[in-house]
Amino acid sequence: MGRVLQSRTARVVDLRRLNADVQNCSFALNERSDLAALPTASFHLVLSLITLQHVSSRAAIREYIREFVRVTAPGGTIVFQLPASVGWQVRLHPFRLLNRALRAFPVAPRWALRRLMGYSMRLMSLPEDEVRSILGVCGASIEVAFSDNRMGTDVVPSLTYVARRAATS
């Protein structure tokens, strides 16, 4: 196998402990906002589920997809989930708007922010045709893209992509 990259310190510690007997797998903490620390063509499998929608911008999502292809070995597999869109019902939810308004104040009431925590995440998306284009330009082809509504709602249609990096790059 190889190295598994995680972004949360406590989770990395747990994974290291739980897999201490596995000789060909290590766990590393990525403290960067990109994958530049990872060598090109070094992974046979790149897996990202329920992550990209929480990245800060569409530009950052595009860059992560390009990086997924870069770090994947020729012939390797890339699997990731990403919403194709975020419906207005989510973007304009009254509690989400209230949360944003409260955060604009220099000193927002903590109790109110805690109550609105579930409405604090900004959800990002990329249309399927754009994802296909990015992968194609980077030298990967989609084997399958299927509906994957882990969000639990029809207003955030999500797809899981399974792509393969070209065998020679």
C-alpha positions as CSV (number, residue, x, y, z in Angstrom):
1,M,0.0,0.0,0.0
2,G,1.8,3.2,1.0
3,R,1.1,6.3,2.9
4,V,-2.3,7.5,3.9
5,L,-2.7,11.3,4.3
6,Q,-5.1,12.6,6.9
7,S,-5.9,16.2,7.9
8,R,-6.9,15.8,11.5
9,T,-4.2,15.2,14.1
10,A,-6.3,13.1,16.5
11,R,-7.4,10.9,13.7
12,V,-3.9,10.3,12.4
13,V,-2.8,9.3,15.9
14,D,-5.7,6.8,16.1
15,L,-4.9,5.4,12.7
16,R,-1.3,4.9,13.5
17,R,-2.1,3.1,16.8
18,L,-4.9,0.9,15.2
19,N,-2.7,-0.1,12.3
20,A,0.7,-0.4,14.0
21,D,1.0,-4.0,12.8
22,V,0.6,-3.1,9.1
23,Q,4.1,-2.9,7.6
24,N,3.4,-1.3,4.3
25,C,1.1,1.5,5.3
26,S,1.9,4.8,7.2
27,F,-0.2,7.7,8.2
28,A,0.9,11.3,7.8
29,L,-0.6,14.6,8.7
30,N,-0.9,17.2,6.0
31,E,-0.8,20.6,7.5
32,R,-0.8,22.4,4.2
33,S,-3.8,23.5,2.1
34,D,-2.5,21.6,-0.9
35,L,-0.9,18.3,-1.8
36,A,2.5,19.7,-2.8
37,A,4.3,17.7,-0.1
38,L,3.4,14.5,-1.9
39,P,5.5,13.2,-4.7
40,T,4.2,12.8,-8.2
41,A,2.8,9.4,-9.3
42,S,3.3,7.9,-5.8
43,F,-0.2,6.5,-4.9
44,H,-2.1,3.6,-6.5
45,L,-5.3,4.8,-5.0
46,V,-6.5,8.3,-4.0
47,L,-9.7,8.4,-2.0
48,S,-11.7,11.5,-0.9
49,L,-15.2,11.2,0.4
50,I,-17.3,14.0,1.9
51,T,-14.4,16.4,1.9
52,L,-14.1,18.6,-1.2
53,Q,-17.5,20.3,-0.6
54,H,-15.9,21.9,2.5
55,V,-12.9,23.3,0.7
56,S,-12.7,27.1,0.7
57,S,-13.4,27.8,-3.0
58,R,-14.2,26.3,-6.4
59,A,-10.7,27.2,-7.5
60,A,-9.3,25.2,-4.6
61,I,-11.5,22.2,-5.5
62,R,-10.2,22.3,-9.1
63,E,-6.6,22.4,-7.8
64,Y,-7.2,19.4,-5.5
65,I,-8.7,17.4,-8.4
66,R,-5.6,18.2,-10.5
67,E,-3.4,17.3,-7.6
68,F,-5.3,14.0,-7.2
69,V,-4.3,13.1,-10.7
70,R,-0.7,14.3,-10.2
71,V,0.0,12.1,-7.2
72,T,-1.7,9.1,-8.6
73,A,0.6,6.5,-10.3
74,P,0.0,5.7,-14.0
75,G,-2.8,3.3,-14.2
76,G,-3.9,4.2,-10.6
77,T,-7.4,4.9,-9.4
78,I,-8.9,8.2,-8.1
79,V,-12.2,8.1,-6.2
80,F,-13.8,11.2,-4.9
81,Q,-17.3,12.5,-4.0
82,L,-18.4,16.1,-4.8
83,P,-21.8,17.8,-5.0
84,A,-22.7,18.9,-8.6
85,S,-24.7,21.8,-7.2
86,V,-26.0,23.3,-4.0
87,G,-29.7,24.3,-4.1
88,W,-30.9,27.7,-3.0
89,Q,-32.8,26.0,-0.2
90,V,-29.4,25.3,1.4
91,R,-27.6,28.5,0.4
92,L,-30.4,30.7,1.5
93,H,-31.6,28.8,4.6
94,P,-32.6,31.4,7.2
95,F,-30.4,29.9,10.0
96,R,-27.4,29.9,7.6
97,L,-28.0,33.6,6.8
98,L,-28.4,34.4,10.5
99,N,-25.1,32.6,11.3
100,R,-23.3,34.6,8.6
101,A,-24.9,37.9,9.9
102,L,-23.8,37.1,13.5
103,R,-20.3,36.3,12.5
104,A,-20.0,39.8,10.9
105,F,-20.2,41.4,14.3
106,P,-17.0,42.0,16.2
107,V,-18.3,40.1,19.2
108,A,-21.0,37.6,18.3
109,P,-22.9,35.9,21.1
110,R,-21.2,32.5,21.7
111,W,-24.5,30.8,22.7
112,A,-26.1,31.8,19.4
113,L,-23.1,30.7,17.3
114,R,-23.1,27.3,19.1
115,R,-26.8,26.9,18.4
116,L,-26.2,27.7,14.7
117,M,-23.1,25.5,14.3
118,G,-24.8,23.1,12.0
119,Y,-25.5,26.0,9.6
120,S,-22.0,27.4,9.6
121,M,-20.4,25.3,6.9
122,R,-20.2,26.7,3.4
123,L,-20.9,24.0,0.8
124,M,-19.1,24.0,-2.5
125,S,-19.8,22.2,-5.7
126,L,-18.6,21.7,-9.3
127,P,-20.8,20.7,-12.2
128,E,-20.1,17.2,-13.6
129,D,-19.0,18.5,-17.0
130,E,-16.4,20.7,-15.4
131,V,-15.1,17.8,-13.3
132,R,-14.9,15.6,-16.4
133,S,-13.0,18.3,-18.2
134,I,-10.4,18.8,-15.4
135,L,-9.7,15.1,-15.2
136,G,-9.4,14.8,-18.9
137,V,-7.0,17.7,-19.3
138,C,-4.9,16.2,-16.5
139,G,-4.6,12.7,-18.1
140,A,-7.3,10.8,-16.3
141,S,-10.6,9.3,-17.6
142,I,-13.8,8.7,-15.6
143,E,-14.6,5.0,-15.4
144,V,-17.9,5.7,-13.7
145,A,-19.7,8.6,-12.0
146,F,-22.7,7.7,-9.9
147,S,-25.3,9.5,-7.7
148,D,-24.1,9.5,-4.1
149,N,-26.4,11.6,-1.9
150,R,-24.5,11.3,1.4
151,M,-25.8,14.8,2.3
152,G,-29.2,13.2,2.8
153,T,-31.0,15.8,0.7
154,D,-32.2,16.2,-2.9
155,V,-31.2,19.8,-3.0
156,V,-27.5,18.9,-2.9
157,P,-27.1,16.3,-5.7
158,S,-23.8,14.6,-5.2
159,L,-21.7,12.3,-7.4
160,T,-18.9,9.9,-6.7
161,Y,-16.3,9.8,-9.4
162,V,-14.1,6.8,-10.1
163,A,-11.3,7.8,-12.5
164,R,-8.2,6.1,-13.7
165,R,-4.9,7.9,-14.5
166,A,-3.6,7.1,-18.0
167,A,-1.2,4.1,-17.8
168,T,1.6,6.3,-19.3
169,S,2.1,9.9,-18.5
